Amino acid sequence: MNHSLQSLFVAACCACLLSTGCNNQGNANGERSAILNYPPYAALTDSIRQAKGPNAAGLYFRRAELLSRNNKHELAADDYRQSWQINPDEATGFRYASTLSIIGQTNKAIRVLEDCRRRYPSNTAFPSMLGELYQQSGRNQEALGIYDGMLARDSLDNEIWYEKGMLLEKIRDTVPAIAALHRAYTLQPVNTYGLELAHLYAENRNPAALPICDEILKKDSSHTLLDPFFIKGIYFSNTAQYKKAIVMFDSCIGRDWKFTDAYLEKGIAFYEQKKFDSAMSTFQMTIRVSDTYADGYYWVGRCLEATGHKDRAILYYRQALALDREFTEAAERIKRLQ
């Protein structure tokens, strides 16, 4: 291709790309106009065209609220932004940040919330949401800084103690996580806090899990809760009290026969006692309850491997891996047996 033809070709490509970009932009604007200029938004859209100054902020906010109620969150975000730029009040800032979070624009939401914190330092809703978004973005230390700052101002905020404890648990900082959750549960003894605390105790072989679960069960007048029994079972399993663990997991199953995790943990308790036939039948129940439960296939494979049926074990490991491509333990066992 000679130089003049090459130049024409490049120019044509650029023109095509520009045209495509304009068309896409035009289509987007056309779709937006088609929505906003018809009911139920048309009246507000007409009022916005005629409004000036602060009055326009309220109209944009009202249209954004209506758009949000109808799940038009991207359009709502644009209107909240317009309202925020004209009149940056607390309600608009909160709704704008929330909507940005809903549509996945987390970094923008963080910037709005950081601005809101500076403007309205006494409003705890902004740092609370900011801590959540920092966590979503993997900025865990910044989230902890937010929670510590809030607790420095109000050490009796049980919800923030709980959020801090959950974050510390997530980053595997167990001792301070337990302390934070214990503080939350002491301030407000609700089931959510107590069960999270008991679960951490159980995973760390701490018998303090048991009285918390018993206390929650005493308040369960409808006799429907599963988690207290399950957590007690985990504690007993972790401390090699397998018979007691099986009783707890059976209590879960008695209340919900589809509780696959209870079957799984019960099967592991049998397996640890080398009761492979009982373990096998229990693991097979997990598959009957849910034929896409990868852990069930894996543990059936473990039982088959333990009893010398290596070829059949490989088939179950492969099924577990087919259901969960990240199931590294199944892949390692297949490799070892082959």
C-alpha positions in Angstrom: 0.0 0.0 0.0 1.6 3.4 -1.0 1.7 6.3 1.4 -1.2 8.2 0.0 -3.5 5.1 0.1 -2.3 4.4 3.6 -3.2 7.9 4.7 -6.7 7.6 3.1 -7.2 4.2 4.8 -6.2 5.6 8.3 -8.5 8.6 7.7 -11.4 6.3 6.8 -10.8 4.2 9.9 -10.7 7.2 12.1 -13.9 8.5 10.5 -15.6 5.2 11.0 -14.6 5.0 14.7 -15.7 8.6 15.2 -19.0 7.8 13.6 -19.5 4.7 15.7 -18.7 6.6 18.9 -21.1 9.3 17.9 -23.8 6.8 17.1 -23.3 5.0 20.4 -23.5 8.3 22.2 -26.5 9.3 20.2 -28.2 6.0 20.9 -27.6 6.4 24.6 -29.0 10.0 24.6 -31.9 8.8 22.6 -32.8 6.1 25.0 -32.4 8.5 28.0 -34.7 11.0 26.3 -37.2 8.3 25.4 -37.5 7.4 29.1 -37.4 10.8 30.7 -39.8 12.5 28.3 -42.6 10.0 28.9 -44.7 9.1 32.0 -44.0 8.9 34.9 -41.1 11.2 34.4 -42.3 13.7 31.8 -43.8 16.2 34.2 -40.6 16.4 36.2 -38.5 16.6 33.1 -40.6 19.6 31.9 -40.2 21.3 35.3 -36.4 20.7 35.3 -36.2 22.5 31.9 -37.9 25.5 33.3 -36.2 25.5 36.7 -33.3 27.7 37.7 -30.9 27.7 40.7 -31.6 25.7 43.9 -35.1 24.8 42.7 -33.6 22.5 40.0 -31.8 20.5 42.7 -35.0 19.5 44.3 -36.5 18.5 41.0 -33.5 16.4 40.0 -33.6 14.7 43.4 -37.4 13.9 43.0 -36.8 12.5 39.5 -33.8 10.5 40.8 -36.0 9.0 43.6 -38.7 8.0 41.0 -36.1 6.5 38.7 -34.6 4.5 41.6 -38.0 3.1 42.6 -38.3 1.8 39.1 -34.8 0.3 39.0 -33.4 2.9 36.6 -30.3 3.3 38.8 -27.9 4.6 36.1 -30.3 7.4 35.1 -31.0 8.0 38.8 -27.2 8.4 39.5 -27.0 11.1 36.8 -29.9 13.0 38.4 -28.4 12.7 41.9 -25.2 14.0 40.5 -26.9 17.0 39.0 -28.8 17.7 42.3 -25.5 17.3 44.3 -23.6 19.7 42.1 -26.3 22.4 42.5 -27.0 21.8 46.2 -24.7 19.4 48.0 -26.9 18.5 51.0 -26.6 15.4 53.2 -29.6 13.5 51.8 -28.5 13.9 48.2 -24.9 12.9 49.0 -26.1 9.7 50.7 -28.5 8.7 47.9 -25.9 9.6 45.2 -23.2 7.4 46.9 -25.6 4.6 47.5 -26.7 4.6 43.9 -23.2 4.7 42.5 -22.5 1.6 44.7 -25.5 -0.2 43.3 -24.4 0.3 39.7 -20.8 -0.9 40.6 -19.1 2.5 40.5 -17.4 1.9 43.8 -14.5 4.3 43.4 -16.8 7.2 42.5 -19.0 6.3 45.5 -16.0 6.4 47.8 -15.0 9.9 46.5 -18.5 11.2 47.1 -18.5 9.7 50.6 -15.1 11.2 51.4 -16.4 14.6 50.4 -19.5 14.1 52.5 -17.5 13.2 55.5 -15.6 16.5 55.2 -18.7 18.5 54.7 -20.8 16.8 57.4 -18.5 15.3 60.1 -21.3 14.7 62.6 -23.3 12.4 60.3 -22.3 8.8 61.0 -24.0 7.4 58.0 -21.2 8.5 55.7 -18.2 6.9 57.5 -20.3 3.7 58.0 -21.0 3.3 54.3 -17.5 4.4 53.5 -16.1 1.6 55.7 -18.2 -1.0 53.8 -17.0 0.3 50.4 -13.4 0.3 51.6 -13.8 -3.4 52.4 -15.4 -4.1 49.0 -12.3 -2.5 47.4 -9.9 -4.5 49.5 -8.8 -1.4 51.5 -9.2 -3.1 54.8 -6.8 -1.0 56.9 -8.6 2.1 55.8 -11.9 0.5 56.8 -10.5 -0.3 60.2 -9.3 3.3 60.5 -12.9 4.4 59.8 -14.3 2.1 62.5 -11.7 3.0 65.1 -12.4 6.7 64.5 -16.2 6.2 65.0 -15.6 4.1 68.1 -13.3 6.8 69.5 -16.3 9.2 69.3 -18.9 6.7 70.5 -17.6 3.6 72.2 -21.1 2.3 72.8 -22.0 1.9 69.1 -22.7 -1.9 69.0 -23.2 -1.9 65.2 -19.7 -0.5 64.6 -18.1 -3.0 67.0 -19.8 -5.7 65.0 -18.6 -4.4 61.7 -15.1 -4.1 63.0 -15.2 -7.6 64.4 -16.5 -9.0 61.1 -13.7 -7.3 59.2 -11.0 -8.5 61.6 -12.4 -12.0 61.2 -12.3 -11.6 57.4 -8.6 -10.7 57.6 -7.9 -13.5 60.1 -7.0 -11.3 63.0 -8.8 -13.6 65.4 -8.1 -12.3 68.9 -9.2 -8.7 68.3 -12.1 -10.0 66.2 -13.4 -12.0 69.2 -12.9 -9.0 71.4 -14.8 -6.7 69.1 -17.7 -9.2 68.6 -17.8 -9.8 72.4 -18.1 -6.1 72.9 -21.0 -5.9 70.3 -22.8 -8.8 71.9 -22.4 -7.3 75.4 -23.8 -4.0 74.3 -26.7 -5.6 72.3 -27.3 -9.3 72.9 -28.9 -10.0 69.5 -28.6 -13.4 67.8 -26.6 -12.1 64.9 -23.8 -10.9 67.1 -23.9 -13.9 69.4 -23.8 -16.5 66.6 -20.8 -14.8 64.9 -19.0 -14.7 68.3 -19.9 -18.3 69.1 -18.8 -19.5 65.7 -15.4 -17.9 66.2 -15.1 -19.4 69.6 -16.0 -22.9 68.2 -13.5 -22.6 65.4 -10.8 -21.8 68.0 -11.8 -24.7 70.3 -13.0 -22.3 73.0 -15.9 -23.7 75.1 -17.3 -20.2 75.5 -19.2 -21.0 72.3 -21.5 -23.4 74.2 -23.3 -21.1 76.7 -23.9 -18.5 74.0 -25.6 -21.1 71.8 -27.6 -22.3 74.8 -28.7 -18.8 75.6 -29.9 -18.2 72.1 -31.7 -21.6 72.0 -33.6 -20.7 75.2 -35.0 -17.7 73.4 -36.0 -19.7 70.4 -39.7 -20.2 71.2 -40.5 -21.3 67.6 -37.8 -24.0 67.7 -36.6 -23.2 64.2 -33.0 -22.1 64.7 -30.3 -24.3 63.2 -27.1 -22.3 63.8 -26.7 -22.8 67.5 -26.8 -26.6 67.2 -24.5 -26.5 64.2 -21.9 -24.2 66.0 -22.0 -26.5 69.0 -21.4 -29.4 66.6 -18.4 -27.6 65.2 -17.0 -27.1 68.6 -17.4 -30.7 69.6 -15.8 -31.9 66.3 -12.9 -29.5 66.7 -12.3 -30.9 70.2 -12.6 -34.6 69.0 -15.9 -35.1 70.9 -17.4 -36.7 67.9 -20.4 -38.5 69.5 -21.6 -35.2 70.9 -21.0 -33.5 67.6 -23.1 -36.0 65.8 -26.0 -35.4 68.2 -25.8 -31.7 67.4 -25.7 -32.2 63.7 -28.7 -34.6 63.9 -30.5 -31.9 65.8 -30.0 -29.6 62.8 -31.1 -32.3 60.3 -34.2 -32.9 62.5 -35.2 -29.3 62.0 -34.2 -29.2 58.3 -33.5 -32.4 56.5 -32.0 -30.4 53.5 -29.3 -28.9 55.6 -26.3 -30.2 53.5 -23.6 -28.7 55.7 -24.9 -30.6 58.7 -24.7 -33.9 56.8 -21.2 -33.0 55.7 -19.9 -32.3 59.2 -21.7 -35.3 60.6 -20.0 -37.4 57.9 -16.6 -35.9 58.8 -17.2 -36.8 62.4 -17.8 -40.5 61.4 -14.8 -40.3 59.1 -12.5 -39.1 61.9 -13.6 -42.1 63.9 -12.8 -44.4 60.9 -16.4 -45.4 60.7 -16.2 -45.3 56.9 -19.5 -47.0 56.1 -21.5 -44.6 58.3 -19.5 -41.7 56.8 -20.1 -42.9 53.3 -23.9 -43.1 53.7 -24.0 -39.7 55.4 -21.9 -38.0 52.6 -24.2 -39.7 50.0 -27.1 -37.9 51.7 -25.5 -34.6 50.8 -25.6 -35.6 47.1 -29.2 -36.7 47.3 -30.2 -33.4 48.9 -28.1 -31.4 46.3 -26.5 -33.1 43.3 -24.4 -30.1 42.7 -22.7 -30.1 46.2 -19.0 -30.6 45.3 -18.0 -31.3 48.9 -20.3 -34.3 49.1 -18.7 -35.9 46.1 -15.2 -35.1 47.4 -15.9 -36.8 50.8 -17.5 -39.8 49.2 -14.2 -40.1 47.3 -12.3 -39.8 50.5 -14.2 -42.8 52.0 -13.7 -44.8 48.8 -10.0 -44.0 48.9 -9.7 -44.9 52.6 -11.3 -48.3 51.9 -9.1 -49.1 49.0 -11.4 -48.3 46.1 -9.1 -45.9 44.3 -10.5 -46.0 40.8 -14.0 -45.2 42.1 -12.6 -42.5 44.4 -11.0 -40.8 41.3 -14.5 -40.6 39.6 -15.9 -38.8 42.6 -13.0 -36.4 42.9 -13.4 -35.6 39.2 -17.1 -34.9 39.7 -16.2 -32.6 42.6 -13.7 -30.8 40.4 -16.3 -30.6 37.5 -18.7 -28.8 39.9 -16.0 -26.6 41.4 -12.9 -25.8 39.2 -11.2 -24.2 42.2 -11.4 -27.4 44.3 -7.7 -27.9 44.7 -7.9 -30.7 47.2 -9.8 -32.8 44.7 -7.3 -32.1 41.9 -4.4 -33.0 44.2 -6.0 -36.3 45.2 -6.6 -37.2 41.6 -3.0 -36.5 40.8 -1.7 -38.5 43.8 -3.9 -41.6 42.9 -3.0 -41.5 39.2 
